[in-house]
Amino acid sequence: MSGSVSRRPRWIRQYIHNVLSYYYPRCIDTHFGGYIAQLDEQDGHVYDARTKHLVATARAVHNFSVGCLLEGPVWCRAAAEHGLTFLQTGHWDDTHEGYDWLLAGRDTEDATRHCYGHAFVMLAGARAHQAGIDRGRETLERAFAVVDEHFWEPEHGLCADDASADWSDVSPYRGLNANMHTCEALLAAYEATGESRYLDRAATIAERVTRDLAQSDDGRLWEHYTADWDADFDYNRDDPTHQFRPWGYQPGHHVEWAKLLLILHRHAPEAWHVTRANALFDTAVDSGWDDAGGGFFYTVDREGEPVVTDKYGWEVTEAIGAAALLSRHDEAYLEWYDRLWDYAHEHFVNPRHGNWYERVTHEHQRDGPNHGVAVEPGYHPINNAWVAVQVFEDEHESAR
């Protein structure tokens, strides 16, 4: 695929439309409400119609809201409204005021309170409000209130990770993943409302993570911490493929933080944002890119050696978004942007439907159907295409 094609706003918009069309209407659950996220990534058949993951629900609301913002198919608005309703009636627990993590139909299977999940509800509400969808702001403000009361730790400038259903027991684990997506949601909240409280907190989290917690020897970001925010280098060492908390450095999260720093820079510019974003992207490439076969290793150890050599589509999409934003400051990153799209179309984009495969092996084989509780209804591909289309539309306007 010609690199110039992937930079055309019209092409990117059509690409987002294609991904949305893979999920709609088969993802709409008219029986229990909300969405059906468990779609086979090869042909789209439903392999589990009951399981509802909070993250999948919120991400789908976000996706359809982006469709509205891009003046996409008319069904995007109704689809986003459908999911917002389920967030507030299906996942929401009135008794303890928090969002349930996992449902079977409308019955709660896991009521653990995860900051990570609440961050995505904030993101869903923010994008819906930005798109002018009813109840978007209500959803944003409710989720933010929960995060502010139960997860935010002002003495650290960061969020705790998870708690029991009644909030009586907060886990001592602290992690970057929840804080990364909280930062992302706060940036979206600022974009949707213009309220500085969201931007200020996003800036606090971003600086704490990417400057204060970055390891002094090379600036890499470790994922796992104790309650006092001391690095825990043994956490999940025996579970390196954990879905949300794998052991090791994650190159994909380094490019994701680079992207977030540059979004923050757009709204509250400081010179270090760009410098640090460059370093994070370059670190991800230097330590995580497979020079022989292409793609990012899922995790690497403290010496930079691969731990889990499987490759995940979300890492590639995040690098696409980061490269697009970095190209505003250094056009050399357009080479990475084009290269990543070419790699994605060769190994991750389903040629029949336009959706992305979740994971391939080191040798780019699909070693199974990747069936399980789904949390990825196209969010990473759509969100980073949304980032890219804004970059290249801005450039197009500037050139006129």
Wavefront OBJ file of the C-alpha trace (Angstrom):
o trace
v 0.000 0.000 0.000
v 1.419 3.368 -0.962
v 2.320 5.436 2.071
v 0.661 8.480 0.577
v -2.672 6.635 0.514
v -2.668 5.998 4.268
v -2.174 9.708 4.884
v -5.255 10.749 2.933
v -8.052 11.826 5.293
v -10.688 10.371 2.982
v -8.958 6.975 3.029
v -8.641 7.003 6.831
v -12.313 7.923 7.232
v -13.326 5.066 4.963
v -11.085 2.739 6.915
v -12.862 3.704 10.182
v -16.195 3.150 8.451
v -15.062 -0.325 7.380
v -14.100 -1.333 10.922
v -17.375 -0.009 12.338
v -19.288 -1.901 9.667
v -17.632 -5.150 10.691
v -19.113 -4.819 14.180
v -22.475 -3.270 13.277
v -25.179 -4.542 13.409
v -24.037 -7.958 14.657
v -22.686 -6.425 17.894
v -26.038 -4.946 18.932
v -27.662 -7.130 21.595
v -31.422 -6.670 21.435
v -32.063 -9.345 24.077
v -29.962 -8.368 27.106
v -29.004 -4.899 25.954
v -25.579 -3.477 25.290
v -23.267 -5.168 22.846
v -22.069 -8.605 21.839
v -18.295 -8.307 21.732
v -17.429 -11.966 21.223
v -17.254 -12.022 17.433
v -14.906 -14.397 15.643
v -12.183 -12.247 14.156
v -12.051 -14.294 10.956
v -15.694 -14.405 9.843
v -17.615 -12.438 12.488
v -19.820 -15.217 13.867
v -20.956 -14.855 17.481
v -19.271 -17.406 19.724
v -20.578 -16.038 23.055
v -23.714 -13.918 23.172
v -23.987 -13.503 26.953
v -20.693 -12.199 28.341
v -20.489 -8.423 28.808
v -17.158 -6.877 29.735
v -17.198 -3.303 31.017
v -14.214 -2.347 28.885
v -15.770 -3.773 25.718
v -19.043 -1.932 26.341
v -17.335 1.404 26.954
v -14.971 1.011 24.011
v -17.833 0.303 21.628
v -19.638 3.454 22.804
v -16.438 5.360 22.094
v -16.157 3.843 18.618
v -19.676 4.674 17.530
v -19.278 8.183 18.964
v -16.176 8.665 16.804
v -18.306 7.515 13.886
v -20.715 10.340 14.694
v -17.915 12.874 14.971
v -16.685 11.868 11.524
v -20.216 12.116 10.090
v -20.202 8.408 9.426
v -23.162 6.061 8.965
v -26.434 7.251 10.461
v -26.642 4.167 12.686
v -23.611 5.279 14.706
v -25.694 7.587 16.920
v -28.309 4.991 17.812
v -25.587 2.404 18.406
v -23.725 4.729 20.789
v -26.931 5.611 22.648
v -27.708 1.895 22.961
v -24.402 1.276 24.721
v -24.624 4.325 26.974
v -27.965 3.106 28.242
v -26.470 -0.280 29.086
v -23.529 1.278 30.901
v -25.946 3.099 33.184
v -28.485 0.309 33.651
v -26.542 -2.911 33.162
v -23.021 -2.297 34.448
v -23.854 0.366 37.046
v -24.352 -0.781 40.651
v -26.686 1.625 42.440
v -26.023 0.087 45.835
v -22.275 0.660 45.916
v -22.011 3.239 43.137
v -19.521 1.698 40.767
v -19.388 -0.140 37.468
v -19.412 -3.943 37.485
v -16.496 -5.507 35.623
v -18.144 -8.557 34.073
v -21.750 -9.605 33.396
v -23.473 -12.704 32.065
v -26.448 -11.250 30.277
v -27.579 -8.775 32.932
v -26.334 -10.779 35.929
v -23.129 -9.691 37.632
v -20.337 -12.248 37.492
v -17.510 -10.032 38.747
v -18.165 -6.776 40.582
v -14.530 -5.907 41.210
v -14.020 -2.180 40.807
v -11.231 -1.560 38.322
v -9.894 1.923 37.700
v -9.029 0.710 34.200
v -12.700 -0.040 33.494
v -13.948 3.215 34.996
v -11.420 5.100 32.870
v -13.002 3.646 29.759
v -16.457 4.667 30.950
v -15.098 8.201 31.285
v -13.704 7.966 27.759
v -17.023 6.684 26.414
v -18.948 9.479 28.073
v -16.493 12.113 26.878
v -16.585 11.056 23.227
v -20.357 10.683 23.318
v -20.730 14.166 24.771
v -18.304 15.532 22.194
v -20.521 13.982 19.523
v -23.631 15.587 21.009
v -25.147 12.330 22.234
v -27.605 12.490 25.119
v -26.338 11.195 28.474
v -22.725 11.420 27.389
v -21.833 14.153 29.860
v -23.840 12.463 32.606
v -21.852 9.264 32.026
v -18.540 11.127 32.021
v -19.267 13.001 35.239
v -20.557 9.942 37.078
v -17.484 7.876 36.189
v -15.130 10.740 37.015
v -16.767 11.144 40.420
v -16.150 7.472 41.183
v -12.502 7.665 40.084
v -12.000 10.875 42.038
v -13.479 9.481 45.247
v -12.178 5.935 45.247
v -9.079 5.676 43.051
v -7.358 9.042 42.965
v -4.447 9.344 45.421
v -3.466 13.016 45.496
v -0.388 12.349 47.617
v 1.017 10.327 44.709
v -0.626 12.168 41.812
v -1.766 8.793 40.491
v -4.629 6.315 40.756
v -4.988 3.083 42.679
v -5.878 0.068 40.578
v -8.756 -2.017 41.914
v -11.057 -2.486 44.892
v -13.744 -4.812 46.195
v -17.346 -4.348 45.116
v -18.263 -2.434 48.287
v -15.028 -0.391 48.205
v -13.970 -1.734 51.602
v -10.729 -3.289 50.337
v -8.349 -1.510 47.959
v -5.684 -3.726 46.433
v -2.064 -2.807 47.241
v -1.181 -3.276 43.578
v -0.477 -0.132 41.579
v 0.013 -0.135 37.842
v 0.661 2.072 34.848
v -2.063 0.610 32.625
v -4.948 2.016 34.675
v -3.226 5.381 34.936
v -2.454 5.481 31.224
v -6.088 5.017 30.284
v -7.227 7.414 32.994
v -4.912 10.009 31.457
v -6.348 9.244 28.037
v -9.917 9.602 29.309
v -9.131 12.895 31.055
v -7.682 14.316 27.831
v -10.842 13.288 25.996
v -12.938 14.839 28.777
v -11.113 18.126 28.329
v -11.618 17.999 24.567
v -15.331 17.393 25.088
v -15.985 19.956 27.837
v -13.122 22.464 27.891
v -12.937 22.068 31.682
v -9.410 22.606 32.963
v -9.812 20.189 35.905
v -9.615 17.297 33.460
v -6.581 18.655 31.619
v -4.734 19.492 34.835
v -5.144 15.988 36.191
v -4.130 14.402 32.889
v -0.976 16.526 32.961
v -0.218 15.443 36.520
v -0.510 11.753 35.675
v 1.525 12.105 32.483
v 4.400 13.848 34.238
v 4.400 11.482 37.205
v 4.608 8.452 34.927
v 6.788 9.539 32.034
v 9.265 11.630 34.033
v 9.170 10.735 37.724
v 8.678 6.978 37.412
v 10.832 6.535 34.326
v 13.945 4.589 35.190
v 16.987 6.768 35.291
v 19.223 4.479 33.258
v 17.223 4.541 30.029
v 13.870 6.162 30.670
v 11.877 2.956 30.192
v 8.532 2.531 31.953
v 8.031 -0.410 34.272
v 4.389 -1.474 34.617
v 3.989 -2.803 38.191
v 4.308 -1.084 41.565
v 3.594 -1.407 45.257
v 1.106 0.757 47.148
v 3.922 3.275 47.770
v 4.789 3.338 44.065
v 8.017 1.409 44.376
v 8.735 -0.719 41.310
v 7.806 -4.376 41.830
v 10.052 -6.294 39.453
v 8.707 -9.680 40.529
v 5.003 -9.027 39.979
v 3.542 -11.650 37.604
v 6.992 -12.923 36.721
v 5.369 -16.366 36.589
v 2.462 -15.116 34.457
v 4.111 -13.299 31.528
v 1.074 -13.576 29.249
v -1.435 -12.048 31.695
v -4.120 -10.201 29.712
v -3.809 -6.889 31.547
v -0.688 -7.177 33.720
v 2.071 -9.141 31.962
v 5.571 -9.205 33.416
v 8.144 -7.170 31.564
v 8.357 -3.943 29.640
v 5.658 -3.395 27.033
v 6.874 -1.620 23.888
v 3.253 -0.979 22.952
v 2.690 1.064 26.085
v 5.772 3.150 25.401
v 4.361 4.282 22.048
v 0.962 4.778 23.677
v 2.444 7.124 26.275
v 4.233 8.945 23.454
v 0.877 9.487 21.791
v -0.735 10.766 25.002
v 2.101 13.202 25.651
v 1.615 14.691 22.206
v -2.140 15.011 22.687
v -1.413 16.775 25.991
v 1.091 18.968 24.162
v -1.620 20.043 21.742
v -3.657 21.476 24.624
v -1.011 22.589 27.143
v 2.347 22.607 25.359
v 5.606 22.163 27.221
v 8.857 21.460 25.423
v 9.581 18.267 27.353
v 6.411 16.612 25.994
v 7.879 16.298 22.514
v 11.360 15.340 23.687
v 9.994 12.633 25.957
v 7.553 11.365 23.299
v 10.428 11.006 20.826
v 12.427 9.050 23.395
v 9.538 6.738 24.291
v 8.788 5.914 20.654
v 12.448 5.320 19.885
v 12.828 3.131 22.985
v 9.885 1.006 21.860
v 11.420 0.532 18.451
v 14.938 -0.109 19.733
v 13.936 -2.682 22.343
v 10.687 -4.089 20.991
v 10.653 -4.087 17.199
v 11.454 -7.408 15.562
v 14.061 -6.414 13.007
v 13.954 -9.825 11.363
v 10.232 -10.307 10.893
v 8.612 -7.000 11.773
v 6.153 -6.148 14.512
v 6.538 -5.445 18.210
v 7.268 -8.182 20.713
v 4.577 -8.168 23.389
v 7.072 -7.862 26.255
v 10.816 -7.631 26.804
v 12.895 -8.121 29.945
v 15.126 -5.671 31.778
v 18.022 -6.506 29.458
v 15.882 -5.874 26.379
v 15.492 -9.522 25.444
v 12.046 -10.689 24.258
v 9.907 -12.453 26.868
v 6.630 -12.975 25.014
v 7.381 -12.939 21.302
v 3.753 -12.939 20.151
v 2.653 -9.781 18.397
v -0.543 -7.892 19.132
v -2.466 -5.658 16.786
v -3.079 -2.973 19.412
v 0.650 -2.265 19.664
v 0.841 -1.541 15.945
v -2.198 0.735 15.995
v -0.801 2.725 18.924
v 2.469 3.164 17.079
v 0.512 4.414 14.056
v -1.200 7.065 16.166
v 2.051 8.083 17.837
v 3.955 8.256 14.534
v 1.258 10.447 13.008
v 1.505 12.913 15.902
v 5.297 12.806 15.976
v 5.357 13.659 12.271
v 4.037 17.117 13.173
v 7.383 17.744 14.862
v 9.677 15.611 12.706
v 8.622 14.438 9.247
v 11.017 11.488 9.500
v 8.332 9.693 11.552
v 6.167 9.519 8.442
v 8.427 6.676 7.342
v 7.375 4.742 10.438
v 3.738 5.683 9.893
v 3.804 4.246 6.359
v 5.826 1.208 7.392
v 3.409 0.371 10.204
v 0.391 0.537 7.914
v 2.100 -1.704 5.378
v 2.961 -4.196 8.104
v -0.578 -4.078 9.477
v -2.175 -4.818 6.132
v 0.206 -7.704 5.584
v -0.312 -9.362 8.974
v -3.196 -7.941 11.026
v -5.973 -6.429 8.942
v -8.564 -9.000 7.897
v -8.622 -8.625 4.087
v -12.288 -9.664 3.890
v -13.808 -7.502 6.606
v -11.320 -4.790 7.602
v -11.219 -5.716 11.300
v -7.917 -6.487 13.013
v -6.720 -9.812 14.335
v -5.930 -9.576 18.011
v -2.722 -11.595 18.107
v -0.330 -13.537 15.904
v 2.686 -15.646 16.769
v 6.275 -14.554 16.426
v 6.182 -15.939 12.873
v 2.869 -14.165 12.146
v 0.729 -17.275 12.281
v -2.798 -17.243 13.665
v -2.405 -20.191 16.006
v -6.040 -20.321 17.108
v -9.328 -18.458 17.030
v -8.328 -16.208 19.981
v -11.713 -16.828 21.565
v -12.306 -15.579 25.066
v -13.942 -12.687 26.860
v -13.510 -9.899 24.344
v -12.453 -6.404 25.366
v -11.418 -5.144 21.913
v -14.361 -4.178 19.696
v -12.095 -2.331 17.252
v -11.196 0.392 19.721
v -7.445 0.553 19.094
v -7.676 0.658 15.277
v -10.497 3.217 15.313
v -9.023 5.422 18.009
v -5.628 5.706 16.350
v -7.117 6.256 12.910
v -9.139 9.033 14.564
v -5.844 10.514 15.822
v -4.268 10.203 12.377
v -7.166 11.714 10.468
v -7.006 14.816 12.664
v -3.276 15.170 11.984
v -3.593 14.917 8.217
v -6.762 16.981 7.972
v -4.992 19.737 9.907
v -2.074 19.537 7.480
v -4.447 19.625 4.522
v -6.116 22.757 5.885
v -2.756 24.402 6.559
v -1.640 23.740 2.990
v -4.722 25.388 1.473
l 1 2 3 4 5 6 7 8 9 10 11 12 13 14 15 16 17 18 19 20 21 22 23 24 25 26 27 28 29 30 31 32 33 34 35 36 37 38 39 40 41 42 43 44 45 46 47 48 49 50 51 52 53 54 55 56 57 58 59 60 61 62 63 64 65 66 67 68 69 70 71 72 73 74 75 76 77 78 79 80 81 82 83 84 85 86 87 88 89 90 91 92 93 94 95 96 97 98 99 100 101 102 103 104 105 106 107 108 109 110 111 112 113 114 115 116 117 118 119 120 121 122 123 124 125 126 127 128 129 130 131 132 133 134 135 136 137 138 139 140 141 142 143 144 145 146 147 148 149 150 151 152 153 154 155 156 157 158 159 160 161 162 163 164 165 166 167 168 169 170 171 172 173 174 175 176 177 178 179 180 181 182 183 184 185 186 187 188 189 190 191 192 193 194 195 196 197 198 199 200 201 202 203 204 205 206 207 208 209 210 211 212 213 214 215 216 217 218 219 220 221 222 223 224 225 226 227 228 229 230 231 232 233 234 235 236 237 238 239 240 241 242 243 244 245 246 247 248 249 250 251 252 253 254 255 256 257 258 259 260 261 262 263 264 265 266 267 268 269 270 271 272 273 274 275 276 277 278 279 280 281 282 283 284 285 286 287 288 289 290 291 292 293 294 295 296 297 298 299 300 301 302 303 304 305 306 307 308 309 310 311 312 313 314 315 316 317 318 319 320 321 322 323 324 325 326 327 328 329 330 331 332 333 334 335 336 337 338 339 340 341 342 343 344 345 346 347 348 349 350 351 352 353 354 355 356 357 358 359 360 361 362 363 364 365 366 367 368 369 370 371 372 373 374 375 376 377 378 379 380 381 382 383 384 385 386 387 388 389 390 391 392 393 394 395 396 397 398 399 400
